[in-house]
Amino acid sequence: MKDALGSVQSVLVLGGGSDIALAAVRELVGRRARTVVLAARDPDVLAATAEQLRATGATRVETVAFDARDTSAHDAFVEDMFTRFGDFDLALLAFGVLGDQETSERDGAAAVQVATVNYVGMVSVAVPLAQHMRAQGHGTIVVLSSVAGERARRSNFVYGSSKAGMDAFFQGLGDSLVGTGVNVMIVRPGFVHTKMTEGLDAAPLSTTPDAVAAAIVRGLERGSETVWVPGALRYVMSVLRHAPRPIFRKLPL
């Protein structure tokens, strides 16, 4: 339960190795979050991160195993998290894969892998998560989407389409939870300098994990439903979204 000042006290992070997620958790711990659960495919790699969070003020930091691809285990995973740790004020869904566009265009299995993690895995775990938060009567689900989902571009349409589907799902989920005490906040960053994008050419208006984390915290304070990072991308993507298709095809995207 949030404290008397409205600060998040307990956080569940799915995709605990995400640079953006960890930056956001550090911000939240600095604002009195005390219980943090980091879930990842290999929780052992998060041991040092857990120690850092404890050193900066978190009183309970646990690492647990979670595989976005193992959808048959998601109901039991969520049940176990709420049984072991009690209520969660915030669930941050930060897992995802970029994939390789050229490979995905030739290999259907590679394309399905991107869709499975970015869309199917998100849907699979979000449904029981929302139900548990509904039962506790409060909570916020924050999901990392992308501006790539606003309109699929030929240079990354496999990734972009998976984010588009995921983004639409969480919009609908947020609408379905109105009046329950549970909120959904969708975060749409542009190019972020992380280990996932290392070696790629940065796009205009590129940003950092710390900047996205700060925007997430501001969004939580404001009760935002959608957060763009940086904010100017809201207007850029509005133009691109409505550009006639023959023109859109000619753009260097």
C-alpha positions as CSV (number, residue, x, y, z in Angstrom):
1,M,0.0,0.0,0.0
2,K,1.3,3.5,-0.8
3,D,2.4,5.6,2.2
4,A,0.6,8.6,3.6
5,L,2.4,10.8,1.0
6,G,1.3,8.7,-1.9
7,S,4.7,7.1,-2.5
8,V,5.0,3.6,-4.0
9,Q,6.1,1.2,-1.4
10,S,6.2,-2.2,-3.3
11,V,7.3,-2.8,-6.9
12,L,7.3,-5.9,-9.0
13,V,9.5,-5.7,-12.1
14,L,9.1,-8.1,-14.9
15,G,12.3,-7.8,-17.0
16,G,14.5,-7.0,-14.1
17,G,17.6,-6.7,-16.2
18,S,16.2,-3.8,-18.3
19,D,18.3,-0.7,-18.1
20,I,15.1,1.5,-18.1
21,A,13.4,-0.6,-15.4
22,L,16.4,-0.5,-13.1
23,A,16.8,3.3,-13.6
24,A,13.1,3.6,-12.7
25,V,13.4,1.4,-9.6
26,R,16.4,3.4,-8.4
27,E,14.2,6.5,-8.7
28,L,11.4,4.9,-6.8
29,V,13.7,3.6,-4.0
30,G,14.9,7.2,-3.6
31,R,11.3,8.1,-3.1
32,R,10.7,5.6,-0.3
33,A,9.9,2.4,-2.2
34,R,11.0,-0.4,0.2
35,T,10.0,-3.7,-1.3
36,V,11.4,-4.6,-4.8
37,V,11.0,-7.9,-6.6
38,L,13.1,-8.2,-9.7
39,A,12.0,-11.0,-12.1
40,A,14.2,-12.2,-15.0
41,R,15.1,-15.3,-16.9
42,D,18.4,-15.5,-15.0
43,P,17.8,-13.9,-11.6
44,D,21.4,-14.7,-10.5
45,V,22.7,-11.9,-12.8
46,L,20.7,-9.4,-10.7
47,A,22.5,-10.1,-7.4
48,A,24.7,-7.0,-7.6
49,T,21.8,-4.8,-8.6
50,A,19.8,-6.1,-5.6
51,E,22.7,-5.2,-3.3
52,Q,22.8,-1.7,-4.7
53,L,19.1,-1.2,-4.1
54,R,19.4,-2.4,-0.5
55,A,22.3,0.0,0.0
56,T,20.2,2.9,-1.3
57,G,17.3,2.3,1.1
58,A,15.2,-0.7,0.0
59,T,14.5,-3.0,2.9
60,R,13.5,-6.1,0.9
61,V,14.9,-6.9,-2.5
62,E,14.3,-10.3,-4.0
63,T,15.2,-11.8,-7.4
64,V,13.0,-14.4,-9.0
65,A,12.9,-16.4,-12.2
66,F,10.5,-15.4,-14.9
67,D,10.4,-16.3,-18.6
68,A,8.1,-14.3,-20.8
69,R,8.0,-17.1,-23.3
70,D,6.7,-19.7,-20.9
71,T,3.1,-18.5,-21.0
72,S,1.7,-21.7,-19.4
73,A,3.5,-20.7,-16.2
74,H,2.4,-17.1,-15.9
75,D,-0.8,-17.6,-13.9
76,A,1.1,-19.6,-11.3
77,F,3.9,-17.1,-11.3
78,V,1.6,-14.2,-10.5
79,E,-0.2,-16.2,-7.8
80,D,3.1,-17.0,-6.2
81,M,4.3,-13.4,-6.3
82,F,1.2,-12.1,-4.5
83,T,1.2,-15.0,-2.0
84,R,4.9,-14.5,-1.1
85,F,5.1,-10.7,-1.1
86,G,1.6,-9.5,-0.5
87,D,0.1,-6.4,-2.3
88,F,2.1,-4.6,-5.0
89,D,1.6,-0.9,-5.5
90,L,3.3,-1.0,-8.9
91,A,4.1,-3.6,-11.5
92,L,6.6,-2.5,-14.1
93,L,6.5,-4.7,-17.3
94,A,9.8,-4.0,-19.0
95,F,10.7,-7.2,-20.9
96,G,11.0,-7.3,-24.6
97,V,13.3,-8.2,-27.5
98,L,14.3,-6.1,-30.5
99,G,15.0,-9.0,-32.8
100,D,16.7,-8.7,-36.2
101,Q,14.4,-7.3,-38.9
102,E,16.3,-8.9,-41.8
103,T,16.3,-12.3,-40.2
104,S,12.6,-12.0,-39.2
105,E,11.7,-11.2,-42.8
106,R,13.2,-14.5,-43.9
107,D,12.6,-16.8,-40.9
108,G,9.1,-17.1,-39.6
109,A,10.2,-18.7,-36.4
110,A,12.4,-15.6,-35.6
111,A,9.4,-13.3,-36.3
112,V,7.2,-15.4,-34.0
113,Q,9.8,-15.2,-31.3
114,V,9.6,-11.4,-31.3
115,A,5.8,-11.5,-31.3
116,T,5.8,-14.1,-28.5
117,V,7.9,-12.1,-26.1
118,N,6.7,-8.6,-26.9
119,Y,3.0,-9.3,-27.4
120,V,1.9,-12.8,-26.3
121,G,4.1,-12.8,-23.2
122,M,2.8,-9.4,-22.2
123,V,-0.8,-10.3,-22.6
124,S,-0.3,-13.7,-20.8
125,V,1.1,-12.2,-17.6
126,A,-0.9,-8.9,-17.6
127,V,-4.3,-10.7,-17.3
128,P,-3.6,-12.4,-14.0
129,L,-1.7,-9.4,-12.8
130,A,-4.6,-7.1,-13.4
131,Q,-7.0,-9.6,-11.7
132,H,-4.8,-9.7,-8.5
133,M,-4.5,-5.9,-8.4
134,R,-8.3,-5.7,-8.9
135,A,-8.8,-8.0,-6.0
136,Q,-6.5,-5.9,-3.7
137,G,-8.3,-2.8,-4.8
138,H,-5.3,-0.7,-5.9
139,G,-2.2,-0.7,-8.0
140,T,-0.6,0.6,-11.1
141,I,0.6,-1.4,-14.1
142,V,3.4,0.4,-16.0
143,V,4.3,-1.1,-19.4
144,L,7.2,-0.1,-21.6
145,S,5.9,0.3,-25.2
146,S,7.6,2.2,-28.0
147,V,7.0,4.9,-30.5
148,A,7.8,2.0,-33.0
149,G,4.3,0.8,-32.3
150,E,2.6,4.0,-33.5
151,R,3.1,3.0,-37.1
152,A,5.0,0.1,-38.4
153,R,8.0,1.1,-40.5
154,R,9.6,-1.1,-43.1
155,S,12.9,-1.0,-41.3
156,N,11.5,-2.7,-38.1
157,F,7.9,-3.7,-38.8
158,V,8.2,-7.0,-37.0
159,Y,9.2,-5.3,-33.8
160,G,6.9,-2.4,-34.4
161,S,3.9,-4.5,-35.0
162,S,4.5,-6.5,-31.8
163,K,4.6,-3.2,-29.9
164,A,1.5,-1.9,-31.7
165,G,-0.5,-4.9,-30.6
166,M,0.8,-4.8,-27.1
167,D,0.1,-1.1,-26.8
168,A,-3.4,-1.5,-28.0
169,F,-4.0,-4.3,-25.5
170,F,-2.9,-2.2,-22.6
171,Q,-5.0,0.7,-23.7
172,G,-8.0,-1.6,-23.6
173,L,-6.9,-3.1,-20.3
174,G,-6.7,0.4,-18.7
175,D,-10.2,1.2,-19.9
176,S,-11.5,-2.0,-18.5
177,L,-10.0,-1.2,-15.0
178,V,-11.5,2.3,-14.6
179,G,-13.3,2.5,-11.3
180,T,-11.5,-0.5,-9.8
181,G,-8.6,1.4,-8.1
182,V,-6.2,-0.1,-10.7
183,N,-4.5,2.0,-13.3
184,V,-2.5,1.4,-16.4
185,M,0.3,3.7,-17.7
186,I,1.8,3.1,-21.1
187,V,5.3,4.5,-21.7
188,R,6.3,5.2,-25.3
189,P,10.0,6.1,-25.5
190,G,11.8,6.7,-28.7
191,F,15.4,5.4,-29.3
192,V,16.9,4.8,-25.8
193,H,20.7,4.2,-25.4
194,T,20.6,0.8,-23.6
195,K,22.4,-2.5,-24.0
196,M,19.6,-3.6,-26.3
197,T,20.3,-0.8,-28.8
198,E,24.1,-0.8,-28.4
199,G,25.7,-0.6,-31.8
200,L,22.7,0.8,-33.6
201,D,22.6,4.2,-35.1
202,A,20.8,6.6,-32.8
203,A,17.5,8.1,-34.1
204,P,16.7,11.8,-33.7
205,L,15.4,12.7,-30.2
206,S,17.2,9.8,-28.7
207,T,17.2,9.5,-24.9
208,T,18.6,7.7,-21.9
209,P,17.3,5.2,-19.3
210,D,17.6,7.9,-16.6
211,A,15.4,10.3,-18.6
212,V,12.8,7.6,-19.2
213,A,12.9,6.7,-15.5
214,A,12.3,10.4,-14.5
215,A,9.4,10.6,-17.0
216,I,7.9,7.4,-15.5
217,V,8.0,8.8,-12.0
218,R,6.5,12.1,-13.1
219,G,3.7,10.2,-14.9
220,L,3.0,8.2,-11.7
221,E,2.8,11.4,-9.7
222,R,0.4,12.9,-12.3
223,G,-1.7,9.8,-12.7
224,S,-0.9,9.8,-16.5
225,E,-2.2,7.1,-18.8
226,T,0.4,7.7,-21.5
227,V,3.9,9.0,-21.3
228,W,6.0,10.0,-24.3
229,V,9.8,10.2,-23.9
230,P,10.9,12.8,-24.9
231,G,7.5,14.6,-25.0
232,A,8.1,16.1,-28.4
233,L,7.6,12.6,-29.9
234,R,3.9,12.9,-29.3
235,Y,3.7,15.5,-32.0
236,V,6.2,13.9,-34.3
237,M,4.4,10.6,-34.3
238,S,1.0,12.3,-34.7
239,V,2.3,13.6,-38.0
240,L,3.8,10.3,-39.1
241,R,0.7,8.4,-38.1
242,H,-1.5,10.4,-40.4
243,A,0.9,10.8,-43.3
244,P,-0.6,9.3,-46.5
245,R,0.9,5.9,-47.2
246,P,2.6,6.8,-50.5
247,I,4.4,9.6,-48.8
248,F,5.2,7.5,-45.7
249,R,6.9,4.9,-47.9
250,K,9.3,7.5,-49.3
251,L,10.5,8.6,-45.9
252,P,13.9,7.3,-44.7
253,L,12.3,5.2,-42.0
